[in-house]
Amino acid sequence: MQLPEKARETLARARVLLLEDQIGVSCDFYHVLQPLFDDVLLAHNLEAASALLANERVDLLLTDVQLSRENGLDLVSALRAQGNMLPVVVISAYAESEYLLRAANLDVQGYLLKPVNFTKLVPMLEKVAGLLAETLGRVRLFRGCYYDSVRRVLVQDGRRVGLGERERLLLELLLSRAPEPVSQEDIASHVWREANMTLPALKNLIGELRDKLGSERIGNIRRRGWYLDAR
């Protein structure tokens, strides 16, 4: 599949979830997608797909519409109701206006008709790669809040939250170790570096970051350190 190099590089860092109940179709898609993506997750019903979305990092959803006694658009609708704007490409044997209109209202990135000519995936994947290039650096902290590791900014409810240099370094350290705690010694090494860190200064820094994330988001385990609760 001939994709521009930049698009290939982006997709190679992304994980795709394929929701398809026909095993043969699922296998065909897997063999096409697997060389392009970092990982390809497979689900054959809404329950399995929902579990993967809840527990795994997914950057793109490819979903059939008509599953066995289920509708893939119901999953997309649930995601959008949660404020989740995960990129979605719909695959369907049906071209009825009802499905097309519903998919459009759910802000999907594409609608492909079965049987899929995989060359038609190229412009769709290019479009998706452009979107993912903007979002792959984002680390979700909790609903409505993420840290953009590329731009090094914290965003809450669509608003950028200012971070001082040490606040940023502490947040990145907590994220890199989550959910494990980070010791006082590690914080001194990674955040203060060559400067001398005092306990009052550390507590003040943690307090400032708690003010921005919510006090319950940074916990402490006695004699072990601080941890980030990003559930």
Secondary structure, DSSP 8 states (H G I E B T S, - for coil): ----HHHHHHHTT-EEEEE-S-HHHHHHHHHHHTTTSSEEEEESSHHHHHHHHHHS--SEEEEESEETTEEHHHHHHHHHHTT----EEEEES---HHHHHHHHHTT-SEEEESS--GGGHHHHHHHHHHHHHHHTTEEEEETTEEEETTTTEEEETTEEE---HHHHHHHHHHHHHTTS-B-HHHHIIIIITTS---HHHHHHHHHHHHHHH-GGGEEEETTTEEEE---
